[in-house]
Amino acid sequence: MLRAYAVTADENGHFQAAAASYEAALLSDPSDVEATVNLAVLYWRAGRSSVPCEFRDYARERLSELLETASTRFAGRAELRFWKSHIAATEAGEPLEPDECRRLLEERPDYLEPAFVVFKNSAGAEAEPEAMRLLVDYSEQRTARGRYVTSIIHAVMQKRRWQPQSSRQLPSLPA
């Protein structure tokens, strides 16, 4: 129930209410990896947005605490490994290594989020089916996490659409 309220608040852009509800949900169920990742991405995005200063500062501080404790609690989970690496790389102004994302996709074929990084870094030449699946999945869940992932995919698609035909990398056909 708490996570459902958190997701609804998150989808409606009510970052503070969503964060409080995700935190409450995690107090009642600390093993909820989805709530943990949603909260981490919400704090990360809130720390870079135009929310009230107090919340933005709190979000930045709480994000590192959350990622640290979650790394222990969910040590082997691809979701946490991916987002922790992605957030750190983005904050450092560096792209996340596509090879790391490909490894995660191989380890957990059912977990598609690393595909948006591969799709972005290849200018849409790789991981297109997975990226399109993410668009479909997140079109119905517009959390901070979903909005971020879809915005990256849409940006790549826009860029490809306006790229001159001669400079596009066309997929090669099998012989």
N, CA, C and O atoms as a DFTB+ gen file, in Angstrom:
700 C
 N C O
     1  1       0.828      -1.197       0.000
     2  2       0.000       0.000       0.000
     3  2       0.871       1.259       0.000
     4  3       0.604       2.199      -0.748
     5  1       1.904       1.275       0.833
     6  2       2.774       2.451       0.897
     7  2       3.518       2.655      -0.421
     8  3       3.656       3.784      -0.894
     9  1       3.999       1.553      -1.014
    10  2       4.712       1.696      -2.284
    11  2       3.766       2.196      -3.365
    12  3       4.161       3.018      -4.192
    13  1       2.532       1.722      -3.377
    14  2       1.559       2.177      -4.379
    15  2       1.331       3.683      -4.248
    16  3       1.266       4.390      -5.254
    17  1       1.210       4.170      -3.032
    18  2       1.052       5.613      -2.820
    19  2       2.306       6.354      -3.276
    20  3       2.214       7.409      -3.904
    21  1       3.469       5.805      -2.963
    22  2       4.734       6.426      -3.361
    23  2       4.830       6.531      -4.881
    24  3       5.216       7.571      -5.415
    25  1       4.477       5.454      -5.569
    26  2       4.543       5.442      -7.028
    27  2       3.574       6.479      -7.596
    28  3       3.918       7.201      -8.531
    29  1       2.370       6.558      -7.039
    30  2       1.388       7.537      -7.516
    31  2       1.893       8.960      -7.316
    32  3       1.792       9.789      -8.220
    33  1       2.434       9.243      -6.144
    34  2       2.994      10.579      -5.887
    35  2       4.162      10.858      -6.827
    36  3       4.292      11.961      -7.357
    37  1       5.003       9.858      -7.027
    38  2       6.161       9.975      -7.921
    39  2       5.692      10.270      -9.344
    40  3       6.219      11.169      -9.999
    41  1       4.712       9.521      -9.818
    42  2       4.200       9.717     -11.180
    43  2       3.616      11.108     -11.385
    44  3       3.622      11.637     -12.496
    45  1       3.116      11.689     -10.315
    46  2       2.513      13.018     -10.397
    47  2       3.486      14.140     -10.059
    48  3       3.091      15.300      -9.942
    49  1       4.767      13.787      -9.901
    50  2       5.792      14.799      -9.671
    51  2       5.844      15.366      -8.272
    52  3       6.461      16.408      -8.048
    53  1       5.205      14.697      -7.325
    54  2       5.228      15.145      -5.926
    55  2       6.406      14.460      -5.228
    56  3       6.232      13.507      -4.468
    57  1       7.606      14.970      -5.507
    58  2       8.834      14.329      -5.052
    59  2       8.888      14.138      -3.542
    60  3       9.257      13.060      -3.073
    61  1       8.530      15.157      -2.776
    62  2       8.642      15.032      -1.319
    63  2       7.678      13.997      -0.765
    64  3       8.063      13.189       0.081
    65  1       6.440      14.004      -1.223
    66  2       5.464      13.006      -0.763
    67  2       5.880      11.609      -1.214
    68  3       5.751      10.647      -0.457
    69  1       6.376      11.499      -2.435
    70  2       6.833      10.204      -2.937
    71  2       8.002       9.692      -2.111
    72  3       8.027       8.526      -1.720
    73  1       8.970      10.563      -1.845
    74  2      10.147      10.157      -1.061
    75  2       9.733       9.680       0.325
    76  3      10.204       8.643       0.793
    77  1       8.862      10.425       0.978
    78  2       8.407      10.034       2.321
    79  2       7.701       8.683       2.279
    80  3       7.874       7.861       3.179
    81  1       6.914       8.455       1.245
    82  2       6.191       7.181       1.134
    83  2       7.120       6.029       0.791
    84  3       6.968       4.933       1.331
    85  1       8.086       6.261      -0.105
    86  2       9.076       5.211      -0.394
    87  2       9.861       4.874       0.877
    88  3      10.099       3.702       1.172
    89  1      10.257       5.896       1.619
    90  2      11.000       5.659       2.871
    91  2      10.160       4.830       3.838
    92  3      10.669       3.892       4.451
    93  1       8.879       5.170       3.980
    94  2       7.988       4.413       4.868
    95  2       7.819       2.983       4.361
    96  3       7.799       2.042       5.154
    97  1       7.698       2.819       3.056
    98  2       7.565       1.480       2.478
    99  2       8.803       0.647       2.776
   100  3       8.700      -0.545       3.065
   101  1       9.973       1.276       2.704
   102  2      11.215       0.541       2.970
   103  2      11.389       0.218       4.450
   104  3      12.044      -0.767       4.792
   105  1      10.817       1.026       5.322
   106  2      10.845       0.686       6.754
   107  2      10.021      -0.566       7.007
   108  3      10.389      -1.400       7.835
   109  1       8.896      -0.702       6.287
   110  2       8.066      -1.887       6.506
   111  2       8.552      -3.093       5.707
   112  3       8.302      -4.235       6.094
   113  1       9.246      -2.846       4.594
   114  2       9.782      -3.958       3.796
   115  2      11.145      -3.562       3.222
   116  3      11.232      -3.110       2.081
   117  1      12.211      -3.733       4.019
   118  2      13.543      -3.335       3.563
   119  2      14.067      -4.140       2.368
   120  3      15.085      -3.775       1.781
   121  1      13.385      -5.226       2.004
   122  2      13.848      -6.055       0.888
   123  2      13.231      -5.635      -0.450
   124  3      13.428      -6.317      -1.456
   125  1      12.500      -4.540      -0.475
   126  2      11.825      -4.075      -1.688
   127  2      12.820      -3.333      -2.592
   128  3      13.041      -2.132      -2.436
   129  1      13.407      -4.063      -3.525
   130  2      14.430      -3.482      -4.398
   131  2      13.831      -2.442      -5.343
   132  3      14.489      -1.448      -5.654
   133  1      12.605      -2.650      -5.804
   134  2      11.971      -1.680      -6.705
   135  2      11.767      -0.335      -6.007
   136  3      12.067       0.712      -6.581
   137  1      11.266      -0.359      -4.790
   138  2      11.081       0.890      -4.037
   139  2      12.430       1.555      -3.787
   140  3      12.544       2.780      -3.846
   141  1      13.443       0.751      -3.509
   142  2      14.787       1.292      -3.258
   143  2      15.329       1.996      -4.493
   144  3      15.833       3.115      -4.400
   145  1      15.227       1.350      -5.645
   146  2      15.747       1.952      -6.879
   147  2      14.909       3.166      -7.268
   148  3      15.457       4.196      -7.660
   149  1      13.594       3.056      -7.163
   150  2      12.754       4.214      -7.476
   151  2      13.121       5.406      -6.592
   152  3      13.202       6.539      -7.068
   153  1      13.339       5.145      -5.314
   154  2      13.707       6.216      -4.391
   155  2      15.074       6.785      -4.725
   156  3      15.257       8.002      -4.701
   157  1      16.030       5.933      -5.034
   158  2      17.374       6.414      -5.379
   159  2      17.321       7.318      -6.613
   160  3      17.927       8.389      -6.624
   161  1      16.603       6.894      -7.643
   162  2      16.514       7.709      -8.859
   163  2      15.747       8.997      -8.568
   164  3      16.111      10.059      -9.072
   165  1      14.696       8.913      -7.765
   166  2      13.953      10.117      -7.389
   167  2      14.871      11.108      -6.671
   168  3      14.882      12.290      -7.011
   169  1      15.637      10.646      -5.690
   170  2      16.564      11.536      -4.973
   171  2      17.614      12.114      -5.935
   172  3      17.946      13.297      -5.858
   173  1      18.125      11.285      -6.823
   174  2      19.128      11.750      -7.775
   175  2      18.564      12.839      -8.669
   176  3      19.186      13.886      -8.845
   177  1      17.375      12.596      -9.241
   178  2      16.755      13.582     -10.119
   179  2      16.334      14.835      -9.335
   180  3      16.457      15.951      -9.841
   181  1      15.843      14.654      -8.114
   182  2      15.440      15.806      -7.298
   183  2      16.651      16.668      -6.956
   184  3      16.544      17.890      -6.862
   185  1      17.789      16.033      -6.773
   186  2      19.016      16.770      -6.460
   187  2      19.506      17.610      -7.618
   188  3      20.408      18.432      -7.457
   189  1      18.919      17.409      -8.786
   190  2      19.313      18.160      -9.990
   191  2      18.139      18.954     -10.555
   192  3      18.201      19.399     -11.701
   193  1      17.076      19.142      -9.784
   194  2      15.888      19.805     -10.326
   195  2      15.540      21.050      -9.513
   196  3      16.276      21.460      -8.616
   197  1      14.413      21.626      -9.853
   198  2      14.000      22.875      -9.215
   199  2      13.020      22.642      -8.064
   200  3      12.028      23.359      -7.940
   201  1      13.289      21.664      -7.243
   202  2      12.496      21.453      -6.033
   203  2      12.998      22.427      -4.968
   204  3      14.063      23.020      -5.142
   205  1      12.262      22.608      -3.875
   206  2      12.744      23.510      -2.819
   207  2      14.162      23.133      -2.358
   208  3      14.509      21.954      -2.284
   209  1      14.960      24.144      -2.055
   210  2      16.381      23.947      -1.698
   211  2      16.576      22.937      -0.576
   212  3      17.481      22.106      -0.641
   213  1      15.729      23.003       0.461
   214  2      15.911      22.081       1.587
   215  2      15.775      20.637       1.134
   216  3      16.561      19.775       1.527
   217  1      14.768      20.378       0.300
   218  2      14.573      19.014      -0.170
   219  2      15.685      18.604      -1.127
   220  3      16.156      17.468      -1.073
   221  1      16.105      19.497      -1.988
   222  2      17.194      19.191      -2.920
   223  2      18.456      18.820      -2.149
   224  3      19.126      17.844      -2.488
   225  1      18.784      19.593      -1.116
   226  2      19.962      19.291      -0.302
   227  2      19.804      17.960       0.430
   228  3      20.734      17.156       0.493
   229  1      18.602      17.743       0.983
   230  2      18.333      16.488       1.681
   231  2      18.451      15.315       0.713
   232  3      19.036      14.284       1.048
   233  1      17.891      15.474      -0.491
   234  2      17.910      14.396      -1.487
   235  2      19.346      14.019      -1.848
   236  3      19.672      12.837      -1.950
   237  1      20.194      15.014      -2.039
   238  2      21.594      14.732      -2.379
   239  2      22.291      13.963      -1.258
   240  3      23.022      13.004      -1.508
   241  1      22.057      14.395      -0.033
   242  2      22.690      13.727       1.110
   243  2      22.133      12.316       1.302
   244  3      22.880      11.359       1.508
   245  1      20.826      12.210       1.231
   246  2      20.176      10.917       1.469
   247  2      20.492       9.910       0.362
   248  3      20.543       8.707       0.619
   249  1      20.703      10.386      -0.860
   250  2      21.019       9.486      -1.976
   251  2      22.269       8.674      -1.676
   252  3      22.277       7.456      -1.856
   253  1      23.326       9.339      -1.220
   254  2      24.554       8.569      -0.957
   255  2      24.360       7.580       0.181
   256  3      24.887       6.469       0.123
   257  1      23.620       7.956       1.211
   258  2      23.338       7.016       2.311
   259  2      22.534       5.824       1.798
   260  3      22.835       4.672       2.114
   261  1      21.513       6.117       1.007
   262  2      20.639       5.066       0.485
   263  2      21.419       4.093      -0.399
   264  3      21.283       2.877      -0.261
   265  1      22.231       4.626      -1.300
   266  2      23.012       3.751      -2.183
   267  2      24.007       2.911      -1.394
   268  3      24.244       1.750      -1.725
   269  1      24.587       3.493      -0.355
   270  2      25.553       2.761       0.470
   271  2      24.879       1.594       1.196
   272  3      25.364       0.465       1.133
   273  1      23.775       1.858       1.880
   274  2      23.096       0.785       2.609
   275  2      22.483      -0.236       1.658
   276  3      22.495      -1.435       1.935
   277  1      21.949       0.242       0.537
   278  2      21.335      -0.670      -0.429
   279  2      22.382      -1.559      -1.092
   280  3      22.090      -2.701      -1.447
   281  1      23.587      -1.049      -1.260
   282  2      24.657      -1.857      -1.861
   283  2      24.973      -3.072      -1.005
   284  3      25.322      -4.131      -1.527
   285  1      24.854      -2.924       0.290
   286  2      25.068      -4.038       1.200
   287  2      23.858      -4.972       1.185
   288  3      23.995      -6.192       1.091
   289  1      22.677      -4.373       1.280
   290  2      21.435      -5.149       1.354
   291  2      21.145      -5.914       0.071
   292  3      20.632      -7.032       0.112
   293  1      21.475      -5.309      -1.069
   294  2      21.187      -5.930      -2.370
   295  2      22.474      -6.136      -3.161
   296  3      22.538      -5.805      -4.345
   297  1      23.483      -6.675      -2.516
   298  2      24.829      -6.772      -3.095
   299  2      24.867      -7.344      -4.504
   300  3      25.592      -6.815      -5.348
   301  1      24.137      -8.375      -4.786
   302  2      24.236      -9.005      -6.096
   303  2      23.196      -8.559      -7.103
   304  3      23.174      -9.070      -8.223
   305  1      22.339      -7.629      -6.741
   306  2      21.233      -7.250      -7.621
   307  2      21.682      -6.332      -8.749
   308  3      22.295      -5.289      -8.520
   309  1      21.362      -6.746      -9.971
   310  2      21.749      -5.981     -11.163
   311  2      21.160      -4.575     -11.153
   312  3      21.815      -3.623     -11.576
   313  1      19.929      -4.445     -10.671
   314  2      19.266      -3.144     -10.655
   315  2      20.081      -2.126      -9.875
   316  3      20.308      -1.005     -10.331
   317  1      20.514      -2.533      -8.699
   318  2      21.279      -1.610      -7.859
   319  2      22.667      -1.360      -8.415
   320  3      23.151      -0.229      -8.402
   321  1      23.301      -2.400      -8.899
   322  2      24.636      -2.216      -9.501
   323  2      24.560      -1.253     -10.674
   324  3      25.409      -0.373     -10.817
   325  1      23.541      -1.420     -11.513
   326  2      23.398      -0.551     -12.674
   327  2      23.191       0.904     -12.255
   328  3      23.932       1.784     -12.694
   329  1      22.198       1.164     -11.416
   330  2      21.881       2.551     -11.072
   331  2      22.987       3.217     -10.275
   332  3      23.264       4.401     -10.465
   333  1      23.614       2.475      -9.392
   334  2      24.732       3.058      -8.636
   335  2      25.850       3.475      -9.601
   336  3      26.403       4.567      -9.475
   337  1      26.176       2.616     -10.550
   338  2      27.218       2.925     -11.539
   339  2      26.783       4.051     -12.463
   340  3      27.568       4.952     -12.758
   341  1      25.556       4.006     -12.913
   342  2      25.059       5.029     -13.842
   343  2      25.042       6.406     -13.181
   344  3      25.486       7.389     -13.775
   345  1      24.538       6.475     -11.972
   346  2      24.483       7.755     -11.266
   347  2      25.892       8.290     -11.039
   348  3      26.152       9.469     -11.277
   349  1      26.800       7.435     -10.582
   350  2      28.185       7.872     -10.329
   351  2      28.844       8.363     -11.618
   352  3      29.505       9.401     -11.615
   353  1      28.672       7.632     -12.710
   354  2      29.283       8.023     -13.986
   355  2      28.703       9.352     -14.465
   356  3      29.442      10.242     -14.887
   357  1      27.390       9.483     -14.398
   358  2      26.741      10.709     -14.858
   359  2      27.177      11.901     -14.017
   360  3      27.446      12.977     -14.552
   361  1      27.247      11.715     -12.713
   362  2      27.681      12.804     -11.830
   363  2      29.127      13.197     -12.107
   364  3      29.496      14.360     -11.940
   365  1      29.940      12.248     -12.523
   366  2      31.344      12.521     -12.840
   367  2      31.509      13.070     -14.258
   368  3      32.616      13.415     -14.672
   369  1      30.395      13.147     -15.001
   370  2      30.460      13.639     -16.368
   371  2      31.044      12.640     -17.343
   372  3      31.494      13.006     -18.429
   373  1      31.036      11.396     -16.959
   374  2      31.589      10.318     -17.791
   375  2      30.464       9.397     -18.234
   376  3      29.505       9.189     -17.491
   377  1      30.571       8.847     -19.424
   378  2      29.558       7.862     -19.820
   379  2      29.801       6.538     -19.100
   380  3      30.940       6.158     -18.827
   381  1      28.717       5.855     -18.805
   382  2      28.835       4.509     -18.234
   383  2      29.325       3.593     -19.340
   384  3      28.859       3.675     -20.476
   385  1      30.256       2.730     -19.009
   386  2      30.837       1.809     -19.991
   387  2      29.755       0.915     -20.583
   388  3      29.093       0.191     -19.841
   389  1      29.559       0.946     -21.892
   390  2      28.559       0.067     -22.514
   391  2      28.853      -1.413     -22.272
   392  3      27.928      -2.219     -22.181
   393  1      30.145      -1.778     -22.165
   394  2      30.474      -3.182     -21.909
   395  2      29.929      -3.641     -20.568
   396  3      29.472      -4.777     -20.437
   397  1      29.974      -2.770     -19.578
   398  2      29.410      -3.102     -18.267
   399  2      27.902      -3.334     -18.395
   400  3      27.354      -4.252     -17.785
   401  1      27.247      -2.502     -19.184
   402  2      25.806      -2.654     -19.405
   403  2      25.493      -3.937     -20.167
   404  3      24.530      -4.637     -19.852
   405  1      26.302      -4.238     -21.158
   406  2      26.101      -5.485     -21.914
   407  2      26.243      -6.699     -20.993
   408  3      25.476      -7.657     -21.097
   409  1      27.234      -6.651     -20.085
   410  2      27.418      -7.754     -19.123
   411  2      26.178      -7.919     -18.252
   412  3      25.721      -9.037     -18.015
   413  1      25.637      -6.799     -17.779
   414  2      24.428      -6.874     -16.951
   415  2      23.253      -7.455     -17.744
   416  3      22.468      -8.243     -17.216
   417  1      23.142      -7.062     -19.007
   418  2      22.070      -7.603     -19.854
   419  2      22.244      -9.104     -20.085
   420  3      21.262      -9.841     -20.166
   421  1      23.489      -9.549     -20.189
   422  2      23.749     -10.986     -20.348
   423  2      23.442     -11.739     -19.061
   424  3      22.838     -12.811     -19.092
   425  1      23.861     -11.171     -17.921
   426  2      23.614     -11.812     -16.623
   427  2      22.131     -11.916     -16.321
   428  3      21.653     -12.942     -15.837
   429  1      21.408     -10.844     -16.610
   430  2      19.975     -10.767     -16.291
   431  2      19.191     -10.312     -17.515
   432  3      18.824      -9.141     -17.605
   433  1      18.927     -11.211     -18.455
   434  2      18.219     -10.828     -19.674
   435  2      16.829     -10.232     -19.415
   436  3      16.287      -9.527     -20.266
   437  1      16.260     -10.514     -18.250
   438  2      14.941      -9.974     -17.918
   439  2      15.016      -8.548     -17.371
   440  3      13.983      -7.895     -17.227
   441  1      16.208      -8.057     -17.068
   442  2      16.386      -6.690     -16.563
   443  2      16.949      -5.831     -17.687
   444  3      18.122      -5.952     -18.043
   445  1      16.101      -4.955     -18.250
   446  2      16.441      -4.254     -19.486
   447  2      17.015      -2.849     -19.325
   448  3      17.496      -2.290     -20.311
   449  1      16.991      -2.263     -18.164
   450  2      17.420      -0.867     -18.043
   451  2      18.832      -0.576     -18.567
   452  3      19.035       0.500     -19.131
   453  1      19.801      -1.451     -18.417
   454  2      21.114      -1.130     -18.989
   455  2      21.070      -0.911     -20.506
   456  3      21.977      -0.301     -21.073
   457  1      20.028      -1.402     -21.153
   458  2      19.910      -1.257     -22.605
   459  2      19.795       0.200     -23.032
   460  3      20.238       0.549     -24.126
   461  1      19.206       1.069     -22.193
   462  2      19.082       2.454     -22.633
   463  2      20.449       3.116     -22.738
   464  3      20.629       4.026     -23.548
   465  1      21.410       2.680     -21.938
   466  2      22.769       3.229     -22.031
   467  2      23.452       2.727     -23.301
   468  3      24.111       3.495     -24.002
   469  1      23.294       1.446     -23.593
   470  2      23.870       0.880     -24.817
   471  2      23.233       1.557     -26.030
   472  3      23.928       1.912     -26.982
   473  1      21.923       1.734     -25.995
   474  2      21.191       2.391     -27.079
   475  2      21.701       3.821     -27.271
   476  3      21.938       4.259     -28.397
   477  1      21.865       4.535     -26.169
   478  2      22.346       5.926     -26.232
   479  2      23.775       5.995     -26.763
   480  3      24.064       6.772     -27.673
   481  1      24.661       5.191     -26.200
   482  2      26.078       5.257     -26.580
   483  2      26.333       4.792     -28.007
   484  3      27.344       5.157     -28.607
   485  1      25.431       3.995     -28.552
   486  2      25.586       3.534     -29.937
   487  2      24.761       4.378     -30.904
   488  3      24.629       4.033     -32.078
   489  1      24.206       5.488     -30.408
   490  2      23.333       6.357     -31.219
   491  2      22.172       5.574     -31.822
   492  3      21.732       5.856     -32.937
   493  1      21.683       4.590     -31.074
   494  2      20.526       3.819     -31.505
   495  2      20.835       2.619     -32.358
   496  3      19.918       1.924     -32.797
   497  1      22.121       2.350     -32.609
   498  2      22.482       1.218     -33.467
   499  2      22.398      -0.117     -32.735
   500  3      22.251      -1.160     -33.371
   501  1      22.490      -0.099     -31.409
   502  2      22.430      -1.333     -30.618
   503  2      21.294      -1.257     -29.607
   504  3      20.875      -0.170     -29.209
   505  1      20.810      -2.398     -29.203
   506  2      19.816      -2.560     -28.134
   507  2      18.494      -1.863     -28.434
   508  3      17.782      -1.462     -27.513
   509  1      18.167      -1.718     -29.697
   510  2      16.901      -1.051     -30.039
   511  2      15.675      -1.827     -29.545
   512  3      14.776      -1.207     -28.977
   513  1      15.592      -3.151     -29.732
   514  2      14.396      -3.854     -29.242
   515  2      14.205      -3.691     -27.733
   516  3      13.082      -3.518     -27.260
   517  1      15.295      -3.747     -26.991
   518  2      15.208      -3.593     -25.541
   519  2      14.795      -2.174     -25.166
   520  3      13.994      -1.976     -24.252
   521  1      15.343      -1.187     -25.875
   522  2      14.980       0.210     -25.610
   523  2      13.499       0.447     -25.904
   524  3      12.825       1.158     -25.159
   525  1      12.996      -0.140     -26.976
   526  2      11.577       0.021     -27.312
   527  2      10.695      -0.659     -26.265
   528  3       9.616      -0.165     -25.939
   529  1      11.156      -1.785     -25.744
   530  2      10.414      -2.470     -24.674
   531  2      10.358      -1.588     -23.423
   532  3       9.327      -1.508     -22.755
   533  1      11.479      -0.927     -23.114
   534  2      11.495      -0.003     -21.978
   535  2      10.507       1.143     -22.191
   536  3       9.815       1.544     -21.256
   537  1      10.437       1.672     -23.409
   538  2       9.474       2.742     -23.698
   539  2       8.053       2.285     -23.417
   540  3       7.268       3.009     -22.804
   541  1       7.728       1.081     -23.867
   542  2       6.388       0.545     -23.639
   543  2       6.146       0.369     -22.139
   544  3       5.120       0.803     -21.615
   545  1       7.093      -0.268     -21.455
   546  2       6.927      -0.531     -20.029
   547  2       6.782       0.756     -19.219
   548  3       5.930       0.850     -18.336
   549  1       7.615       1.737     -19.524
   550  2       7.597       2.969     -18.735
   551  2       6.551       3.972     -19.192
   552  3       6.343       4.987     -18.527
   553  1       5.889       3.713     -20.310
   554  2       4.818       4.621     -20.733
   555  2       3.652       4.555     -19.751
   556  3       2.843       5.480     -19.668
   557  1       3.578       3.459     -19.014
   558  2       2.506       3.300     -18.043
   559  2       2.957       3.557     -16.616
   560  3       2.129       3.563     -15.705
   561  1       4.229       3.768     -16.404
   562  2       4.730       4.071     -15.064
   563  2       5.663       5.271     -15.188
   564  3       6.853       5.118     -15.463
   565  1       5.118       6.451     -14.985
   566  2       5.849       7.691     -15.211
   567  2       6.508       8.209     -13.940
   568  3       6.376       9.385     -13.599
   569  1       7.213       7.335     -13.247
   570  2       7.984       7.740     -12.076
   571  2       9.199       8.546     -12.541
   572  3       9.456       8.652     -13.740
   573  1       9.936       9.107     -11.600
   574  2      11.170       9.818     -11.960
   575  2      12.083       8.878     -12.738
   576  3      12.728       9.282     -13.706
   577  1      12.129       7.647     -12.314
   578  2      12.942       6.622     -12.989
   579  2      12.453       6.414     -14.424
   580  3      13.248       6.450     -15.363
   581  1      11.166       6.200     -14.593
   582  2      10.596       5.977     -15.912
   583  2      10.746       7.192     -16.819
   584  3      11.062       7.056     -18.001
   585  1      10.519       8.379     -16.265
   586  2      10.669       9.598     -17.068
   587  2      12.101       9.780     -17.533
   588  3      12.341      10.181     -18.672
   589  1      13.056       9.488     -16.656
   590  2      14.460       9.636     -17.021
   591  2      14.831       8.665     -18.146
   592  3      15.405       9.071     -19.157
   593  1      14.503       7.398     -17.969
   594  2      14.847       6.375     -18.965
   595  2      14.213       6.713     -20.311
   596  3      14.887       6.663     -21.339
   597  1      12.935       7.055     -20.315
   598  2      12.268       7.353     -21.587
   599  2      12.810       8.635     -22.214
   600  3      12.859       8.747     -23.439
   601  1      13.216       9.601     -21.394
   602  2      13.756      10.840     -21.978
   603  2      15.059      10.568     -22.720
   604  3      15.312      11.170     -23.764
   605  1      15.884       9.674     -22.197
   606  2      17.143       9.322     -22.866
   607  2      16.850       8.621     -24.196
   608  3      17.451       8.940     -25.222
   609  1      15.932       7.677     -24.165
   610  2      15.591       6.932     -25.384
   611  2      14.986       7.868     -26.421
   612  3      15.349       7.813     -27.596
   613  1      14.065       8.728     -25.993
   614  2      13.444       9.678     -26.927
   615  2      14.486      10.617     -27.533
   616  3      14.413      10.935     -28.720
   617  1      15.447      11.061     -26.738
   618  2      16.496      11.961     -27.256
   619  2      17.306      11.275     -28.354
   620  3      17.630      11.891     -29.370
   621  1      17.627      10.012     -28.150
   622  2      18.374       9.265     -29.175
   623  2      17.525       9.132     -30.438
   624  3      18.020       9.304     -31.551
   625  1      16.249       8.826     -30.252
   626  2      15.366       8.664     -31.405
   627  2      15.213       9.982     -32.170
   628  3      15.209       9.986     -33.401
   629  1      15.089      11.083     -31.458
   630  2      14.992      12.398     -32.101
   631  2      16.251      12.706     -32.895
   632  3      16.185      13.172     -34.033
   633  1      17.379      12.446     -32.291
   634  2      18.652      12.724     -32.948
   635  2      18.781      11.887     -34.226
   636  3      19.223      12.386     -35.261
   637  1      18.396      10.628     -34.142
   638  2      18.449       9.741     -35.316
   639  2      17.507      10.225     -36.399
   640  3      17.828      10.151     -37.585
   641  1      16.360      10.715     -36.001
   642  2      15.359      11.161     -36.964
   643  2      15.851      12.343     -37.781
   644  3      15.532      12.467     -38.963
   645  1      16.624      13.207     -37.148
   646  2      17.089      14.415     -37.823
   647  2      18.495      14.277     -38.372
   648  3      19.031      15.219     -38.957
   649  1      19.085      13.130     -38.191
   650  2      20.432      12.889     -38.710
   651  2      20.366      12.706     -40.227
   652  3      19.473      12.020     -40.726
   653  1      21.289      13.303     -40.956
   654  2      21.272      13.105     -42.416
   655  2      21.356      11.621     -42.767
   656  3      22.089      10.860     -42.134
   657  1      20.610      11.232     -43.766
   658  2      20.529       9.824     -44.176
   659  2      21.903       9.221     -44.444
   660  3      22.143       8.065     -44.094
   661  1      22.798       9.973     -45.050
   662  2      24.117       9.428     -45.419
   663  2      24.990       9.115     -44.221
   664  3      25.884       8.275     -44.314
   665  1      24.745       9.783     -43.081
   666  2      25.599       9.533     -41.913
   667  2      25.004       8.522     -40.943
   668  3      25.640       8.183     -39.945
   669  1      23.804       8.037     -41.215
   670  2      23.210       7.023     -40.348
   671  2      23.909       5.696     -40.510
   672  3      24.304       5.301     -41.607
   673  1      24.050       5.020     -39.386
   674  2      24.593       3.669     -39.446
   675  2      23.420       2.726     -39.658
   676  3      22.564       2.576     -38.786
   677  1      23.391       2.108     -40.796
   678  2      22.311       1.170     -41.074
   679  2      22.741      -0.223     -40.630
   680  3      23.897      -0.614     -40.793
   681  1      21.790      -0.963     -40.066
   682  2      22.144      -2.319     -39.647
   683  2      22.524      -3.161     -40.852
   684  3      21.936      -3.024     -41.925
   685  1      23.498      -4.023     -40.675
   686  2      23.911      -4.890     -41.784
   687  2      23.001      -6.118     -41.817
   688  3      22.581      -6.635     -40.782
   689  1      22.719      -6.553     -43.005
   690  2      21.866      -7.728     -43.185
   691  2      22.708      -8.983     -43.152
   692  3      23.851      -8.980     -43.607
   693  1      22.155     -10.055     -42.618
   694  2      22.897     -11.304     -42.590
   695  2      23.144     -11.806     -44.021
   696  3      22.331     -11.587     -44.918
   697  1      24.262     -12.469     -44.209
   698  2      24.620     -12.962     -45.553
   699  2      23.810     -14.163     -45.946
   700  3      23.988     -14.696     -47.041
